[in-house]
Amino acid sequence: MSQYVGKLKNSKTGEDVEIYQGFSWPCLFFGVLWFLAKGMILWAVISFIIVLVTGGIAWLFLPFFSNNLHYQAAIKGGFTEVIEGDDQMFEDTKDLNIQSVNVSLESCPFCNSNIHGGVKFCPKCGKLLEPIRCSNCNSSNPITNEFCQNCGNQLKV
């Protein structure tokens, strides 16, 4: 199931795009039309050809990759990450204790691909690379933690 991870904004057009990670149910149900609705014409053509060649079986596998493809296409299209307001997932960090968390990674802890410091999503696997906020005590935790280092609560990514 897809999980909302943030927004991207095109500074030239002002357009916002919501970014999800994980399995895409809309892509499973609408296939090529999903890619067209997202403005990914090249991927719509590629997926259509792959579905034809595989006799429709590829239709079942495309949803596993579609959200990551959408993120990569948006970044290539001039979109950049946006830190959202207090009512959204990425809250204002003025009251967070994040000085001990290093976001300037040299490689992704999930897929080990090389990344440049300061990015919020891995360009290869699409995973979120920002600290995780505990829903119980509001403390910030490294992205690889499964449990809060302050209160022991299970973290939700």
C-alpha positions in Angstrom: 0.0 0.0 0.0 1.2 3.5 -0.8 2.3 5.8 2.0 2.4 9.6 1.6 5.9 10.9 2.1 5.7 14.6 1.1 5.3 17.1 -1.7 7.5 18.3 -4.6 7.1 21.8 -6.1 8.0 23.1 -9.5 9.5 26.6 -8.9 8.8 27.7 -12.5 5.1 26.7 -12.6 4.2 26.6 -8.9 2.7 23.2 -9.4 2.7 20.8 -6.4 2.9 17.0 -6.7 2.2 14.6 -3.8 4.8 11.8 -3.5 4.1 8.3 -2.3 6.2 5.3 -1.8 5.3 1.6 -1.9 2.7 -0.3 -3.9 0.4 1.8 -6.1 -3.2 0.5 -6.2 -4.3 3.1 -8.7 -1.5 1.9 -11.1 -2.7 -1.7 -10.7 -6.3 -0.7 -11.5 -5.6 1.8 -14.3 -2.2 0.8 -15.6 -1.1 2.9 -18.6 -3.8 5.5 -17.8 -2.1 6.1 -14.4 1.2 6.9 -16.1 -0.7 9.3 -18.5 -2.5 11.0 -15.6 0.8 11.6 -13.9 2.2 13.1 -17.2 4.7 10.3 -17.7 4.0 9.7 -21.4 7.3 7.8 -22.0 6.5 5.4 -19.2 3.0 5.0 -20.4 4.3 3.9 -23.8 7.0 1.7 -22.2 4.5 0.0 -19.8 2.0 -0.5 -22.7 4.6 -2.3 -24.8 5.8 -4.4 -21.8 2.2 -5.4 -21.0 1.6 -6.4 -24.6 4.8 -8.4 -24.8 4.2 -10.2 -21.5 0.5 -10.9 -22.3 -0.6 -8.6 -19.4 1.4 -10.2 -16.7 3.6 -7.1 -16.3 0.4 -5.2 -15.3 0.7 -7.0 -11.9 4.4 -5.9 -11.4 4.3 -2.2 -12.5 2.5 -1.0 -9.3 5.6 -2.0 -7.2 7.8 0.4 -9.1 5.4 3.2 -10.3 5.6 5.5 -7.3 9.4 5.5 -7.4 9.3 6.1 -11.2 6.9 9.1 -10.5 9.3 10.6 -8.0 12.2 10.2 -10.4 10.3 11.7 -13.3 9.2 14.7 -11.2 12.8 15.4 -10.0 14.0 15.2 -13.6 11.1 17.5 -14.6 12.4 20.3 -12.3 10.5 19.6 -9.1 12.2 20.0 -5.7 11.2 18.7 -2.2 9.0 21.0 -0.1 9.0 21.1 3.7 5.3 21.3 4.6 3.6 23.3 7.3 2.6 22.3 10.9 -0.5 20.4 9.8 1.4 18.1 7.5 4.0 15.3 7.9 7.1 17.5 7.8 6.4 19.8 10.7 8.5 22.9 11.5 11.7 21.6 13.1 12.3 24.5 15.5 11.3 22.4 18.5 12.8 19.1 17.5 16.0 17.7 18.9 17.8 16.8 15.6 21.3 18.1 16.1 22.5 14.5 16.7 20.9 13.1 13.5 23.1 13.4 10.4 21.1 13.7 7.2 24.2 14.3 5.1 24.6 10.6 4.1 27.1 9.3 1.6 25.1 6.2 0.8 21.5 5.2 1.3 21.1 3.0 4.4 18.4 1.0 2.6 19.9 0.3 -0.8 23.5 1.5 -0.4 23.4 3.7 -3.5 25.6 6.8 -3.5 23.7 10.0 -2.7 24.6 13.6 -2.2 24.2 15.2 1.2 21.0 17.1 2.0 18.6 15.0 -0.1 15.3 13.9 1.5 14.6 10.9 -0.7 17.0 8.3 -2.1 17.1 8.8 -5.9 17.4 5.1 -6.5 15.0 3.4 -4.0 12.8 6.4 -3.2 13.0 5.9 0.6 12.7 8.8 2.9 16.1 9.9 4.3 14.9 12.4 7.0 14.8 11.8 10.7 11.7 10.0 12.0 9.6 11.8 14.5 8.2 9.7 17.4 4.4 10.0 17.7 4.6 9.3 21.5 7.3 11.7 22.8 7.9 13.9 19.7 11.6 13.2 19.6 13.6 12.8 16.4 15.2 9.5 15.6 17.7 8.3 12.9 16.0 6.9 9.8 17.2 3.3 10.4 15.6 3.1 13.9 12.5 0.9 14.3 12.0 2.1 17.9 12.3 5.5 19.5 15.6 6.0 21.2 14.0 8.2 23.9 10.8 6.3 24.9 11.0 2.9 23.1 7.8 3.5 21.2 7.6 1.7 17.8 8.3 4.3 15.0 6.0 4.7 12.0 7.7 5.7 8.8 
